[in-house]
Amino acid sequence: MLKTAAERRQAIETRKTPCEEKAKLWVKDDWSLRSVWRVPVNALVLNVDNRRFAAERLWAQEQLGRSLDPENFPDDEQCIESLLLDKSHRVDNGQIVGSASKDYESLKNDWDRRGQETPFWIRPDGTVRNGNRRLAMIQRGQREGGDSGLNWVSAVILDPSEIDEAALLEMEQREQLTENFKVRYNDIDYLLALREAAVIRDVDWFDRESIEQVAGKLQSTVEKSKAEVVRDLYAIKYMDLFLEDSKLVGQYHRVLKKLEIFRDIGRMMITVESDYPDDFDRVLQVLFAAVRAGQSYFDIRQLRQMFRRDRSRFDRLARGISEAEAQIPPDTKPTLASPAETSPDESDDEEGDGGEDDAGPSVPNYPPTIGRMIDVAIDGYRASRQGDALTILREVVNRLESLAENGRLERVVGDAGEGADARTVLNEIVEWADKYRSLLNDNS
């Protein structure tokens, strides 16, 4: 790779050759035929600001302690390659590395079989704006296999004087956010790209009508229904509010693989905003507590159902969380951990459900009692909705028997930290049994 933008610009200008075909691009709300050129691969550079790995880039930069800068740190080119092509990223000897994903293998096999299908989009200085994964695949192949014949590619050169960044952003979003025949964005990266598109369209995040209007404008770009885009915009809104509440504004890498959690929070808060505005702060505190406690998106859905169908139980949980959080010392406020390794891309697994982790992000110093409180409330809610009383009784017996196995009950009762609470709960069980003991005599 040529090091400087000036060197790349000169190489492209002096060595490019015209291709016979034209590329049909959607530019500024109209179709446009663009010249296609053969350009040297060594004059191209991966776009460090690629929106396809925006959250992963933030993670990588935090791990490295600096910004990714391939012009001044040549090894960063391989870091960007890994972010584009691999899964399960980690830092090894100052480099971002990972294991090759099935998407990368599929991309490579398709290129080997059919060659280049569509031209890259590049700026005159060789920065690739569409085609970064393909360039990363070529560069990795050159490095691992020597001169493999991949020295030239076809490209459309987009001059900034004609197509500015706003217009190019819209072109990129239309091309890359659609999922037909493309590798899907990682979850939070999709939300960040959608967020940027909404901001460009002057969305007011605290005006539902504005959000719906912007969703209507974006639905054709992302090829989703308006309702789906509204859902995702609310996920963005509450992801941002969660990071702000955590004093980590903009640190999206800390919530990687949590798309479904924030979608479900957004779904619930749409209803709360419109129908229960007086409950807004209380409900949001419960939901954010659930995220910090590591609850799954399924648990968020259970809390949503509890709020609608069992308000007294939800209110008791909300009070308990508020009291527990109020006891956290100000100088030890819990904060999100930064993962040492990104989680695997579950889209590579046949049994995967699209890459979504079950649990919320890691918050090591968040009081575990709050997580237990949420679990107990959800368990009680599920039991209250269960119609078969005999089944519930058998489940109670199963749990009590498992608690008594291998001295487990004795250990928790004698524990210096939790023993007092365990004895209190055990006493509640005994009192409950005594209260209903007469039923055995009445039905004998």
N, C-alpha and C positions, 0 to 999 in steps of 0.2 A: 504494500500500500504506500502510495506517495504521502509524505508527511503533512504538508501544509495545504490549505485550501487553494492558495495561489498556484501551487504545483499541479494540483488535481484539475483546476480550472483550465490551465494551459494545456495539459495532456488531453483533456476531453475536446477542447476546441481544435487542436491541431491534428488529432488522430481519429476523430469520429468519422464514420462513413455512413452515407444514407442507406436505409433499407427500402425495399420496394413498397412495403405495406404502410398503411396509415392506422393509427389507433383512434378509436372512437371513445372520447371521454365526455362525461357530464360535467360541464364547467359553467358556473354561474347560471344555473337553471336552464341550460340549453346544451344540446349535443354539439361537440366540436371535434373535427378531424385533425389529428396532430401527427407531425412527422416523427418517424421512428429512426433511431440511429444505432449503429454498432459502436459501442464504446468499450475501452479497456477496463477490465475488472480491477486492475491495480490503481485506477484513478477513482474508484468508488469507496465510500466510507459508510459504515453503519450509522444510523441516526440514533445518537445517545438519548434523544428525547422521544423516542418511539413510544407511542401511547399503549402499545400492546404489552409492554412490561413496565408500566409506570410505577406500580407499587413495588415490584421486585427490584427496580433500580434504586428506590429509596432504601430498601433493605440492604442492598449490596453496598451502597455508599456509606451507610451507617456501620456496616461490618468492616469496611476498608478504612473508614475514618477520613474519607475525602470524596470528591465528586469523580465520577467516571469521565475520563478525558483522553480518548485514544490518540489525539494529536500529540500530546505531551507525555503520555504513558502508553507506549505501543502495546504493552501486554493487556491493556484494557479492551482492545479489540476482541481478544479471546473471552474476556469476561462477558462482553455484550453478546458474543456468539452463544455462550452457555445460557444466558438469560432467555435468548430467543429459541434455542433448540432443545434444552435439557429440562429435567425435572429434579426435585430434591436438591436444590442448590445449597452449597456450603462454602466456607472459605478454607482453602488449602494452600499454605505457603504464599499468602498474599494474593491469591487468585480466586475468583469465583468459578467453581466447578460444579458439575452435576453429572447425572447419568442420562444417556440419550433416551429421549421419549419415543413412543411409537409414532407420534406425529412427525418427528424428524426422520425416522426410517421410511415412513410413507412418502414424505416429500422427496427424499433422496431417490427412492425407487421409481417414483413417477418421473423425476427429471431424467434419470438414466434411461427410462423407457421411451419417453415422448419428447424430451428436450424442453426448451423454454416455450411456454404456451402464450404468455402475455408479457409485454415489455414492462421493465421497471419504470417508476417515475423518479426522476432525480432532479436536483437543483444543478445549476451550471458548475458549482464547485464539487460535484460528485456526491453530495449527501443524498442517500437513498431515502425517499419518502414513502414509497410503496414497493415492497419487494425485499425488505430487510431479512426475512427468514430465508429466502432463496439465496441472497448474497452470503449470509452466514453459512449456509450449507456449502456453497461453492468455496468459500475461504477455508472452511474446515477440510474439505476434500483436497484442496491444493496443499495445505499444510501436512496432512496425513499421508497423501499419496503422491506428492510431488506434482509435476506438471501433468495434469489430467486432461488437458485440452480445454479447460474452462477459463480461457483468458479473455474472452469477449462475450458481451451480452447485448441484447437489444434494449433500448431505453427511450422514453419520452423525456425531453429536457424542458422543464417548466421554469421559465424566467420569472423571478420575483416582480419585475416591473410590469408583467402582464397578469400574473396570478399571485396575488399577495397571500400572506399567511392565513387570513380568515377564509378566503376562497379555497385554499389548499386544504385547510382543516376540514371543511365541509366535504370536499372530494374524498379525502382519506376516510372520513367517518362513513360515508355512503359505501365506499369500496370495502372497508375493513370490518365495520360493525355488523354487516350482513353475514349470515352464517352459512349460506349456500356454498358448498365446495371449499370452505375455508376452515382453518384452525380457529376454534372459538377463542375469544378473549378469555383470559383468566378472570375470575369473578369480579374482583375489585377493580381490575384494569378496565373492564367493560363499564363499570359505574363511573370511573374517572373520565373516560372518554365521553360518556353521556353527560356527565356534569359539565365538562368544558363546552360541549355543544349547547347545553341549556344556558350557561352563563353568557355565551356569545349572543344568544337570543334574548338577553335581558330578563331572565326569569326572576321573579320575586318569590323566594323560598317560603315566605310567610303569607302568601296570597294563593289560596287554592285555585282561583280562577286563572291566575297567571300560570301556575303549574300545568293546568289542563290545556291552556292555550299552547304552551310550549310543547307539551306532549303531542298535540295535534300536528305541530310543525315537524316534529322529529320522527313520527311513526313510520313515514315512508323511508326515511334514512336508515333506520335500524330494522325495517321490515318486521315490526311487531304491531299489535293492536294498540290503540290509544290507551286502553285500560292497562295494558302491560307496561307501557312507557310511564304512565302516571305512577303505577306501583314502584317502578325502579327509581323514579325521581324522588319519591318519598323515602325510599331506602337510602338514597344519597343524602337527603336532608338529615335523616336521623343518624346516619354514620358520621356525618360532620359534627352534629351536636354531641354525639358520644365522645368523639375525639376532643372536642372543645371542653366537655365536662371533665375529661381525663387530663386536661392540660397538655395535650399532644396534638395540637392543631396541625393538620396536613400530614401527619405521620401514618399514611394509609397502609404501609407495610406491616403495621402491627395488627391489622384486621384482615390479613390475607385469608382467603377461603371462608369468609363469613358472610357471603352474599345472602344466603337464605335467612340467616338470623336477622339481618337488617331489613330484608324484604318483609318478614313477619312483623317486625317492630313497626315498619311503615304502614302496613295494613291496619294494625291496631290503632295507631295514632291518627290515621285519617278519620276513623270513626270518633275517637276521643275529641279531636279538634272541633268537629262539627256538632256532635251531639252531647258531649260531656266536657265542655271547656273548663269548668270549675275543678275537674279531676285531673287536668293536664299534668301538673307538676308531680302529683302523687303517683300516677300511672307510669310516667316516664322514669321516676326513681326506681320503681319496681322492675321495669324492663331493663334498665341499665345495670341494676344490681344482679339480675339474672345473667346478663352477659359477663359481668366481672366474676360471677361465681362459677363460670364455666358451663352453664346450662346449654342444652342443645336447642336448635330451632324448633324441634318438636315440643320442648318445654315452653318456649315462647307461645306457641299455638295453644297449649293448655292454659297458660295464664290469660290469654285472650278469651278463651271460652269461659274461664272462671269469672272474669270481669263481667261478662254478659249474663251468666246464668246463676252465679253464686256470689253476689256482691259482698255479703257479710264476710265470707271466707277471704275474699280478695282484700277487703278492708283490714282484716286482722293481720294478714300477711304484710300489707303496706305499713301498718303501724309498727310491726315487729322489725321490719327492715329499717325504717326511719330511726327507731330507737337504737338499733345495733350500729348503724352508720354514725350516729351522733356520738357514740362512745369511742370512735376511732381517734387516736391522738392526732392533732393537726400536723405534727412533724413526721408522721408515718402514714400519710395518705397513700392508699394503694395506687399503683400505676401499672400499666400494661407492660409486660416483658417484651423485649425484642428477641424473636427466635434466632437461635444460632444456625438454624437450617430451615429452609422453606419446606413446607409440607409437600408430599408427593402429589403429582397430578393424577387424580383418581380417574380422569377420562381415559387413562391408559389401561384401566382395569375393567374387565368385562362386567364385573358385578358392581362397578361404581355407579353413582347416581349423578355424576356431572361435576365432581370435584369439590363438593361441599363437605367440610369437616363437620362432625356432629356437634362438637362443643364450642363454646365461646373462646376468645383469646385468653392467654395465660396471664393471670394477675396473682403472682405468688403470695403477696402479703394481704390479700383480701380475706376478711374473717371467715373461716370455714363454717361458722355457725349460721351465716346468712344462706349459704348454699343448702345446708341441712333444712333450714326453715322453709326454703322454696320447695325442696323435695317433699317435705312433709305436707305442705299445703296442696301440692299437686296430687300427691297420693291420696289425701283425704278427699279432694275434689273428684278424682276418678272413682273412688269407692262410693261416694255419694250418688254418682250417676249410674252405678251398677245395680240392676234390679234384683239379682238373685242373692238373697241374704245368706243362704246356705253356702254358696261359693265364697262369699266374703268371710264367713266363719272358718271355713277350711283354710283360706289364705292366712288368716290370723294365726291359726294353729301351726301352719307350716313355718311362719316367720318366728314364732316363739320357740319352736323346736330347733330351728337352725341357730337361733341365738344361744341356746343352751348347750350346743355341741362343743366338745373339746375345751370346756372351761371358758368359753368366750364370755358368758355373762359374768362370771366371777371376776374375770380380768377387767372388764369395763367398770364394774361396780367398785373395784378396788383401786382403780386408776386415780392417781393424785390430781390430775387435771380435770377429768370428766366424771369422776366417780360421784360427786355430789349431784350433778344433773342426772346421771344414770339412775341413782337411787330415787330421785324425785319422780322420774318417769315410771320406774318399776313400782313405786308406791301407787301411782295413778292406775296402773294395770290391776294391782291387787284390789284397790277400792272399787274399780269398775266391776271386777269379778264378784266381789262381795255384794254389790248393789243388785246384781241380776241373779245371784245364787238361788233366790226363791223361785225363779222360773223352773228350775229343775224339780222342785218339790211339787209345784202346781201342775206339772204335766207328767208326773210319775204314774 
